[in-house]
């Protein structure tokens, strides 16, 4: 019986999970107001000027 080798390369999914874990650690234990301020200060992928 032959087995298939799995790719061990870094994928988009692993990148997204790493980003999610980082954000989760940064927001752990913060209040709602602190989270809102955190999100306002973070750089977004799409600036507001694009969406208006």
Backbone as CSV, one residue per row, in Angstrom:
resi,resn,N_x,N_y,N_z,CA_x,CA_y,CA_z,C_x,C_y,C_z
1,UNK,0.841,-1.174,0.000,0.000,0.000,0.000,0.893,1.248,0.000
2,UNK,0.634,2.138,-0.921,1.413,3.366,-1.016,0.721,4.489,-0.252
3,UNK,1.531,5.354,0.310,0.979,6.516,1.002,1.386,7.780,0.264
4,UNK,0.526,8.753,0.317,0.807,10.021,-0.323,1.571,10.926,0.639
5,UNK,2.528,11.653,0.093,3.247,12.617,0.908,2.450,13.915,0.945
6,UNK,2.330,14.482,2.130,1.620,15.741,2.281,2.589,16.899,2.119
7,UNK,2.097,17.968,1.565,2.925,19.163,1.426,3.159,19.780,2.800
8,UNK,4.356,20.197,3.052,4.689,20.829,4.322,4.922,22.322,4.130
9,UNK,4.581,22.848,2.956,4.794,24.253,2.662,3.830,25.120,3.469
10,UNK,4.242,26.358,3.637,3.400,27.314,4.317,2.279,27.742,3.361
11,UNK,1.063,27.668,3.835,-0.076,28.013,2.985,-0.752,29.266,3.510
12,UNK,-1.684,29.753,2.747,-2.458,30.927,3.149,-3.226,30.628,4.434
13,UNK,-3.713,29.422,4.533,-4.478,29.047,5.718,-3.625,29.136,6.972
14,UNK,-2.389,28.677,6.909,-1.519,28.769,8.088,-1.183,30.225,8.395
15,UNK,-1.038,31.053,7.364,-0.788,32.481,7.576,-1.981,33.131,8.273
16,UNK,-3.177,32.817,7.806,-4.378,33.392,8.414,-4.549,32.943,9.861
17,UNK,-4.243,31.706,10.135,-4.327,31.220,11.518,-3.320,31.928,12.413
18,UNK,-2.129,32.181,11.894,-1.108,32.891,12.668,-1.557,34.319,12.963
19,UNK,-2.149,34.979,11.972,-2.655,36.340,12.172,-3.773,36.340,13.213
20,UNK,-4.675,35.380,13.093,-5.783,35.271,14.044,-5.273,35.063,15.472
21,UNK,-4.276,34.199,15.626,-3.717,33.935,16.949,-3.032,35.166,17.520
22,UNK,-2.331,35.924,16.675,-1.649,37.134,17.121,-2.663,38.166,17.609
23,UNK,-3.722,38.375,16.837,-4.755,39.339,17.220,-5.453,38.887,18.497
24,UNK,-5.700,37.608,18.606,-6.354,37.070,19.789,-5.516,37.333,21.039
25,UNK,-4.207,37.150,20.932,-3.314,37.411,22.065,-3.309,38.893,22.432
26,UNK,-3.317,39.765,21.421,-3.285,41.202,21.667,-4.577,41.696,22.320
27,UNK,-5.696,41.056,22.023,-6.987,41.507,22.543,-7.406,40.814,23.833
28,UNK,-6.648,39.820,24.239,-7.019,39.049,25.428,-7.063,39.959,26.666
29,UNK,-8.173,39.933,27.368,-8.316,40.667,28.617,-8.649,42.140,28.459
30,UNK,-8.930,42.602,27.249,-9.255,44.010,27.034,-10.758,44.229,27.104
31,UNK,-11.120,45.427,27.479,-12.533,45.783,27.526,-13.012,46.142,26.119
32,UNK,-14.316,46.291,25.973,-14.888,46.627,24.671,-14.340,47.955,24.165
33,UNK,-14.228,48.940,25.051,-13.720,50.249,24.651,-12.270,50.143,24.187
34,UNK,-11.466,49.340,24.866,-10.068,49.161,24.482,-9.958,48.461,23.126
35,UNK,-10.840,47.512,22.871,-10.840,46.811,21.583,-11.204,47.773,20.459
36,UNK,-12.191,48.637,20.689,-12.585,49.614,19.676,-11.414,50.537,19.369
37,UNK,-10.704,51.018,20.379,-9.544,51.879,20.174,-8.435,51.136,19.433
38,UNK,-8.238,49.877,19.771,-7.227,49.047,19.096,-7.536,48.939,17.608
39,UNK,-8.801,48.684,17.279,-9.192,48.531,15.886,-9.106,49.846,15.118
40,UNK,-9.380,50.963,15.776,-9.262,52.266,15.123,-7.812,52.587,14.778
41,UNK,-6.876,52.162,15.619,-5.461,52.469,15.418,-4.788,51.537,14.417
42,UNK,-5.352,50.345,14.216,-4.742,49.373,13.304,-4.879,49.822,11.862
43,UNK,-3.841,49.564,11.091,-3.867,49.870,9.674,-4.753,48.827,8.986
44,UNK,-5.626,49.291,8.100,-6.532,48.380,7.411,-6.008,48.055,6.021
45,UNK,-6.498,46.996,5.463,-6.118,46.629,4.108,-6.771,47.553,3.087
46,UNK,-7.968,48.027,3.411,-8.710,48.900,2.508,-9.025,50.197,3.243
47,UNK,-8.360,51.295,2.897,-8.627,52.575,3.566,-10.084,53.002,3.390
48,UNK,-10.549,53.810,4.335,-11.934,54.268,4.285,-12.219,55.052,3.015
49,UNK,-11.216,55.754,2.486,-11.433,56.555,1.284,-11.833,55.682,0.086
50,UNK,-11.423,54.446,0.089,-11.783,53.533,-1.010,-13.261,53.170,-0.913
51,UNK,-13.783,53.058,0.285,-15.155,52.585,0.489,-16.179,53.705,0.503
52,UNK,-15.737,54.956,0.468,-16.708,56.059,0.523,-16.957,56.627,-0.841
